[in-house]
Amino acid sequence: MGVIVLSIITISAHAQQTQTWDAKKNPTVAAIISKYELKPATPHAELTTADIFPAIGKYESATNADAAAVTIMPDEQNKGIVWIEGLPQGRIKAMLRKSPDTYKIPAQKTQEGKEVAEGTLIFDKETNTLTICIGKPYNTEDPAAVFLPPGVEPAVIAKTKTKTKTKKVETPKAWIYTGTKLTQETVMN
């Protein structure tokens, strides 16, 4: 019995010594590793506040004479709130609803004592365009629907017609602002 056990141990030890596996000698492993050898990993640039909250910045409007220059600044205590300055309504706040570019403007009273109706702020990063609508309630399903002309319904929502007569409530006309973000250009010496 002892001779059999000793023979098995000797054979397995001899087999392990002659058949060692080396990953670098395997052609498949070597092909995969060669793609990544000697290539330094490029670190990602740190995200700036402008990357996280692209609506923050200064805007100019050629179409709104009453608000030619608008500035959006972050709140110091709450990152989900921004302050809008330069509007005829005064300094108002907006709350982030759909990151990174859609804000709800709650109904509020400004420091100047002006009543501001609920509204929507949307920043289009591709065109660098800011659009603000004050006077129409924020639409949670489709925030951009408030910018559609009167009488145009969003394609997503279908309404059924009823035969009951209702009296239309006169709503105040919405105030709309459209402006382009001013970009800072760096000068090379």
Secondary structure, DSSP 8 states (H G I E B T S, - for coil): -HHHHHHHHHHHHHHHHH----GGGSHHHHHHHHHHTT----------HHHH-TT-EEEE-SS-GGGSEEEEEE-SS-TTEEEEESSTT-SEEEEEEETTTEEEE--EE-TTS-EE--EEEEEETTTTEEEEEESS---SS-GGGGGS-TT---SS------S-----------EEEEEEE--------
